[in-house]
Amino acid sequence: MTVKDILAAIQSDATSADFAAIPLPESYRAITVHKDETEMFAGLETRDKDPRKSTHLDEVPLPELGPGEALVAVMASSVNYNSVWTSIFEPLSTFGFLERYGRTNELAKRHDLPYHIIGSDLAGVVLRTGPGVNAWKPGDEVVAHCLSVEMESSDGHNDTMLDPEQRIWGFETNFGGLAEIALVKSNQLMPKPGHLSWEEAAAPGLVNSTAYRQLVSRNGAGMKQGDNVLIWGASGGLGSYATQFALAGGANPICVVSSDQKADICRSMGAEAIIDRNAEGYKFWKDERTQDPKEWKRFGKRIRELTGGEDIDIVFEHPGRETFGASVFVTRKGGTITTCASTSGYMHEYDNRYLWMSLKRIIGSHFANYREAWEANRLIAKGKIHPTLSKVYSLEDTGQAAYDVHRNLHQGKVGVLCLAPEEGLGVRDAELRAEHIDAINRFRNV
């Protein structure tokens, strides 16, 4: 039995019993990084490290299926920034995560391998479920969120993101989604939105859930109607969903972008207040060590011009070092800065006087718990929030896709076809799709 037989079943009217009867292949193709290559970019600047050199398309053995888990045939996946980090071995090699996970229990030893199958998104079809799985069955069409938790500690039971054994699947675990088959915990699974193709359904997962928690959830900023929300990189992977959540929730997004083209994307989503930071020449750092408060003030003045004199209620922060000082400064008294990712650097610097004396809050936000991910996916399924898929690559060209994300050559999300032989497959609700087709295609080929 090969993965081609699995694909044939997915493309037919196979029943759950049919899927359960399909013999599983002994191996499958997957995108990996190799443990013996973790020093291959030593001495290079971050921007010069090339994912095309470190990612491999390997034939790998099928992992053992454990209790509470599922094997999923992956029709499509997508590239997130964590896959870029993995591929350039920054800020550290992910093999340390796999080694530590492997020491926690006998079953976790599966993850400690000399290769790491990466990827934290998928859309596909359940092939097998392990003991104790009752909510899902073979043949179910699903997407997966990337929160992997053990849930044996009391710490995680108010918010699973606080579980001490919380990990990001495909980044801190093995057997990720950039592959023909993936291994997930069953509580990562959610229904695939029926009006989307496989590649469209795979695109929102990580970034949509992350943006939901960071901006909307009570665990993040708790955005409300009328809030002025500053969104950095508002046409990018995270920012494009934050912009949509702000608009759908009655807030006022102030979208920061770096080109006319990106500004047009934000306008097409319905945003009106847009700052092109390159065109307006903002330079928040005089040099590597010195920020420029005059530029913070100029930026704040520009924001007030766009808001009718109001300051920012919430900053949706993810660039990190480059922008954080400005973010803290422009937030209103009592306002909130929510932060994740730090793609321009983790060592943030800001003037604490503007935080402490103005009673502002900084909230760290990391991915989302199962309920938040489910709510975010539900909004996709209802056509309230839309995928921001711009370009789709084959599994063989995942290295190039990761390179594009690393060098910021992309808009929105970059998708990857895994088992799906072409784009546009998997649509089950043509009527809802037709209603939202322009929004679904908003980022395509931009």
C-alpha positions in Angstrom: 0.0 0.0 0.0 1.3 3.5 -0.9 0.1 7.0 -0.3 -1.3 7.0 -3.8 -3.9 4.5 -2.6 -4.8 6.9 0.2 -5.1 9.8 -2.2 -7.4 7.7 -4.4 -9.7 7.0 -1.5 -9.8 10.7 -0.5 -10.8 11.6 -4.1 -13.5 8.9 -4.2 -16.6 8.6 -2.1 -14.9 6.3 0.4 -16.7 5.7 3.7 -15.2 5.8 7.2 -15.1 1.9 7.1 -13.2 2.2 3.8 -10.6 4.4 5.3 -10.2 2.3 8.3 -9.6 -0.7 6.1 -6.9 0.9 4.0 -3.5 -0.6 5.0 -1.1 2.1 6.0 2.2 2.6 4.1 5.4 1.8 5.9 6.9 5.2 4.9 5.9 8.5 3.4 7.6 11.7 2.1 8.3 14.6 4.5 10.2 17.8 4.8 13.0 17.5 7.3 16.0 19.1 8.8 18.9 16.9 9.8 20.6 16.9 13.2 24.1 16.5 11.8 23.6 19.8 9.9 22.8 22.1 12.7 26.1 24.0 12.4 25.9 24.4 8.6 25.2 28.2 8.9 27.7 28.9 11.6 29.1 32.4 11.2 26.5 33.7 8.8 24.1 36.6 9.5 20.5 35.5 10.0 19.4 37.0 6.7 22.1 35.0 4.8 21.0 31.6 6.2 19.1 29.8 3.4 16.3 27.3 4.1 16.7 25.9 0.6 20.0 24.4 1.8 18.9 22.9 5.1 15.5 21.5 4.3 15.2 18.0 2.7 12.5 15.9 1.2 13.0 12.5 2.7 11.2 9.2 2.8 10.6 8.5 6.5 9.1 5.6 8.4 5.5 5.9 9.6 5.5 6.6 13.4 3.8 4.4 15.9 0.3 5.6 16.8 -0.3 6.1 20.5 -3.3 6.6 22.8 -5.2 9.9 22.2 -3.5 10.4 18.8 -4.4 10.4 15.2 -2.6 9.8 11.9 -3.8 12.2 9.2 -3.3 12.1 5.5 -2.1 15.7 4.8 -3.5 17.2 1.6 -2.0 20.6 2.2 0.1 22.5 4.7 1.7 26.0 5.0 4.9 27.7 6.0 5.0 29.6 9.3 7.9 31.6 10.7 8.6 28.8 13.1 9.4 26.6 10.1 11.9 29.3 9.1 13.4 29.3 12.5 13.7 25.5 12.4 15.3 25.6 9.0 18.0 28.1 9.9 18.6 26.6 13.4 17.7 29.9 15.2 17.5 31.0 17.9 18.6 27.5 18.6 18.3 24.1 17.1 14.9 22.4 17.5 16.7 19.1 18.2 17.1 20.2 21.8 13.2 20.4 22.1 13.0 16.8 20.6 15.6 15.4 23.0 13.9 16.9 26.1 10.5 15.7 24.9 11.9 12.2 24.3 13.1 12.0 27.9 9.6 12.6 29.4 8.1 9.2 28.7 8.5 6.0 26.7 6.1 7.0 23.9 7.7 10.4 23.6 11.0 8.7 22.6 9.5 8.5 19.1 10.1 12.2 18.7 13.9 12.1 19.4 15.2 11.3 16.0 18.2 12.4 13.9 15.7 14.2 11.6 12.9 16.6 12.4 9.7 16.6 10.3 8.6 20.2 10.4 5.3 22.1 9.8 2.6 23.4 12.2 -0.4 23.5 9.9 -2.4 20.9 8.0 -5.7 20.2 6.2 -6.4 16.5 5.5 -8.2 13.3 6.3 -8.1 11.2 9.4 -6.6 7.7 8.6 -6.4 6.1 12.1 -7.1 7.0 15.6 -5.5 5.6 18.7 -7.1 4.2 21.9 -9.3 6.6 23.7 -10.2 8.7 20.7 -14.0 9.0 20.3 -14.6 12.4 18.7 -12.9 11.6 15.4 -13.0 8.7 13.0 -11.2 7.6 9.8 -12.4 9.6 6.8 -13.1 12.8 8.8 -11.9 15.9 6.9 -10.0 18.1 9.4 -7.6 20.9 10.0 -5.2 20.8 12.9 -4.1 23.5 15.3 -0.5 23.3 16.6 -0.9 23.1 20.4 0.4 19.8 21.8 -0.3 19.3 25.5 0.0 16.4 27.9 -2.6 17.7 30.5 -1.3 15.7 33.4 -0.6 18.8 35.5 -3.3 21.0 37.2 -1.5 24.1 35.8 -3.0 23.6 32.3 -6.6 23.1 33.3 -7.7 26.8 33.4 -5.8 27.5 30.2 -4.0 24.7 28.3 -1.3 27.1 27.1 -0.1 27.1 30.7 0.4 23.3 30.8 4.1 22.7 31.7 4.3 20.1 28.9 2.8 22.5 26.3 4.6 22.3 23.0 4.1 23.6 19.4 3.5 20.6 17.2 6.0 20.4 14.2 8.3 22.8 16.0 8.8 21.4 19.5 7.6 18.0 18.5 8.3 15.7 15.5 6.0 14.4 12.7 4.7 17.8 11.6 2.4 18.9 8.8 4.8 19.5 5.9 4.5 15.9 4.9 2.2 13.4 3.3 1.1 12.0 6.7 1.2 13.7 10.1 0.9 12.5 13.7 -1.2 14.7 16.0 -3.0 14.5 19.3 -6.8 14.1 18.7 -7.4 17.3 20.6 -5.6 19.2 17.9 -8.2 18.4 15.3 -11.0 20.7 14.1 -13.5 20.4 11.3 -12.2 21.5 7.9 -14.2 24.5 6.6 -16.3 23.1 3.8 -16.2 26.1 1.5 -12.4 26.1 1.3 -10.0 24.1 -0.8 -7.3 22.0 1.0 -4.6 24.6 0.6 -6.9 27.4 1.7 -8.1 25.5 4.7 -4.5 24.7 5.8 -3.4 28.4 5.7 -5.1 30.0 8.6 -4.4 27.5 11.4 -1.4 28.8 13.4 -1.6 32.5 12.5 -5.4 32.8 12.8 -5.5 31.1 16.2 -2.5 33.2 17.4 -4.1 36.4 16.3 -7.4 35.5 17.9 -5.8 34.9 21.3 -3.5 37.8 21.1 -6.2 40.3 20.1 -9.7 39.0 20.9 -9.4 36.5 23.7 -9.6 37.5 27.4 -6.2 35.8 27.7 -4.9 38.5 25.3 -6.0 42.1 24.7 -9.8 41.4 25.0 -10.5 43.8 22.1 -13.9 45.6 22.2 -15.9 47.7 19.8 -14.4 51.1 19.1 -10.8 50.2 20.2 -8.0 51.8 18.1 -5.7 48.8 17.3 -2.2 49.4 15.9 -1.3 46.4 13.8 2.3 46.0 12.6 2.8 44.1 9.4 -1.0 44.3 8.7 -0.8 42.5 5.4 1.4 39.7 6.6 0.8 36.2 8.0 -0.3 37.4 11.5 -1.3 40.9 10.8 -3.7 40.1 8.0 -5.8 38.1 10.5 -5.5 40.7 13.2 -6.8 43.3 10.7 -9.8 41.1 9.9 -10.6 40.4 13.6 -10.4 44.2 14.3 -12.8 45.0 11.5 -15.2 42.1 12.2 -15.2 43.1 15.9 -16.1 46.8 15.4 -12.6 48.1 16.2 -10.5 50.6 14.3 -7.3 49.0 12.8 -4.4 51.3 12.2 -2.5 49.2 9.7 1.3 49.6 9.5 2.8 48.3 6.2 5.9 48.8 4.1 4.7 49.4 0.6 1.9 50.7 -1.6 1.0 47.2 -2.6 0.6 46.1 1.1 -1.5 49.2 1.8 -3.8 48.3 -1.1 -4.3 44.8 0.5 -5.3 46.4 3.8 -7.8 48.7 2.0 -9.2 45.7 0.2 -9.9 44.1 3.6 -11.8 47.2 4.6 -9.2 49.1 6.6 -9.0 52.9 6.1 -6.2 54.1 8.5 -2.9 53.0 7.0 0.7 54.0 7.6 3.3 53.1 5.0 6.4 53.2 7.3 8.8 53.2 4.4 7.1 55.9 2.4 6.9 58.1 5.6 10.5 57.2 6.5 10.2 56.1 10.1 13.6 55.1 11.6 13.0 54.2 15.2 16.7 53.4 15.8 19.6 55.9 15.2 22.0 53.0 15.3 22.2 49.4 16.6 22.1 50.6 20.3 20.2 53.9 20.3 16.5 54.5 19.7 15.1 57.8 18.5 12.2 59.2 20.7 11.6 61.9 18.2 10.6 59.3 15.7 8.3 57.7 18.3 6.6 61.1 18.7 6.3 61.7 15.0 4.7 58.3 14.7 2.3 59.0 17.5 1.3 62.3 15.8 0.6 60.5 12.6 -1.6 58.0 14.4 -3.6 60.8 16.0 -4.1 62.3 12.6 -5.7 59.0 11.5 -7.8 58.5 14.6 -9.3 61.9 15.1 -6.9 62.8 17.9 -7.1 59.5 19.8 -4.2 57.3 21.0 -3.8 53.6 20.6 -5.8 51.2 22.9 -4.1 48.0 21.8 -0.9 47.3 20.0 -0.7 44.0 18.1 3.1 43.5 18.4 5.1 40.9 16.7 8.2 42.5 15.0 9.8 42.9 18.4 13.0 44.7 18.9 12.7 47.1 15.9 9.3 48.4 16.9 8.8 47.8 20.6 10.0 51.1 21.9 7.6 52.9 19.6 4.8 50.6 20.5 5.0 51.3 24.2 5.3 55.0 23.6 2.2 55.4 21.3 -0.1 53.3 23.5 -2.7 55.4 25.4 -2.6 55.7 29.2 -4.0 52.4 30.5 -3.6 50.7 27.1 -2.3 47.3 26.2 0.6 46.0 24.2 0.2 42.3 23.3 3.4 40.7 22.0 4.5 37.5 20.4 7.1 36.2 17.9 9.7 39.0 17.8 10.8 38.4 14.2 13.2 41.4 14.2 14.8 40.4 17.5 13.9 39.1 21.0 15.8 41.7 23.1 13.2 44.4 23.4 14.1 47.9 24.6 11.6 50.6 25.7 11.5 53.6 28.0 9.8 52.3 31.1 8.6 55.7 32.2 6.0 55.6 29.4 4.8 52.2 30.7 4.9 52.6 34.4 3.8 56.2 34.8 1.0 55.7 32.3 -0.2 52.4 33.7 0.2 50.5 30.4 0.3 46.7 30.3 2.5 44.3 28.3 0.9 40.9 27.7 2.8 38.0 26.4 0.7 35.9 24.0 1.7 32.5 22.6 -0.4 30.5 20.1 -3.9 29.6 21.6 -5.7 27.0 23.6 -8.0 24.5 22.0 -11.1 26.6 22.7 -9.5 29.7 21.2 -8.3 27.8 18.2 -11.8 26.2 17.7 -13.5 29.7 17.9 -11.0 31.1 15.4 -11.6 28.1 13.0 -15.4 28.5 13.5 -15.2 32.1 12.2 -13.3 30.8 9.2 -16.0 28.1 8.6 -18.8 30.7 8.8 -17.1 33.0 6.3 -16.5 35.8 8.9 -12.7 35.6 8.6 -11.0 34.5 5.4 -7.7 32.8 4.4 -4.9 35.1 3.4 -3.2 32.6 1.1 -1.1 34.3 -1.6 1.0 31.6 -3.2 1.2 27.8 -3.2 4.2 25.5 -3.6 4.7 21.8 -4.1 6.1 19.8 -1.3 9.3 19.5 -3.2 9.7 23.3 -3.2 9.1 23.8 0.5 12.6 25.2 0.9 11.9 27.9 -1.6 8.6 28.7 0.2 10.5 29.0 3.5 13.1 31.2 1.9 10.3 33.5 0.6 8.9 33.8 4.1 12.4 34.3 5.6 13.2 37.1 3.2 9.7 38.7 3.5 9.1 38.2 -0.2 5.5 37.0 0.5 2.2 38.4 1.4 -0.2 36.7 3.8 0.4 33.0 4.0 2.4 30.7 1.7 0.8 27.3 1.2 2.3 23.9 0.3 0.5 21.0 -1.5 1.3 17.7 0.2 -0.9 14.9 -1.1 -3.2 17.2 -3.1 -2.1 16.9 -6.7 -3.4 20.4 -7.6 -5.0 23.4 -6.2 -8.7 23.9 -5.8 -9.7 20.4 -4.5 -11.7 19.6 -1.4 -14.5 22.2 -1.7 -17.7 20.8 -0.2 -19.9 24.0 0.1 -19.8 25.7 -3.3 -22.7 28.1 -2.3 -20.8 29.6 0.6 -17.7 29.7 -1.4 -19.3 31.7 -4.2 -20.6 34.2 -1.6 -17.1 34.9 -0.4 -14.9 34.1 -3.4 -13.5 37.6 -3.7 -12.4 37.7 -0.1 -11.0 34.1 -0.3 -8.9 35.2 -3.3 -7.9 38.6 -1.9 -4.2 37.7 -1.4 -3.8 35.4 -4.4 -0.8 36.1 -6.7 -0.2 39.5 -5.0 
